[in-house]
């Protein structure tokens, strides 16, 4: 996992509490993800804060990986773009369903994979019906 830096530290800190966050600009109300040092809507660099996201969204696109790029990774697994209810896109893994069961438009909810350093990685699972 990449180390936290000055831009991403707030996001990674929230994962320790299993909180998915997005950046929101106080000036223009723009929402963005992943974290950046400036607002992609108005260009401000001093008005960004981390807001807790709902943790739900829709599968926008996905692919099933059958051949791992690194040793010791179980395949197949699913990599996806999830459009969060806040409107931003999160690149993630889809879990808790067979790879061929996923469909574009499926509702999903955040779940967490614990990392060795206390942080957690957000993944998405089928949303409760």
Secondary structure, 3 states (H helix, E strand, C coil): CCCCCCCCHHHHHHHCCCCCEEEEECCCCCEECCCCCCCCCCCCCCCEEEEECCCEEEEEEEEEECCCCCCCCCCCEEEEEEEECCCCEEEEEEECCCHHHCCCCCEEEEEEEECCCCCEEEEEEECCC
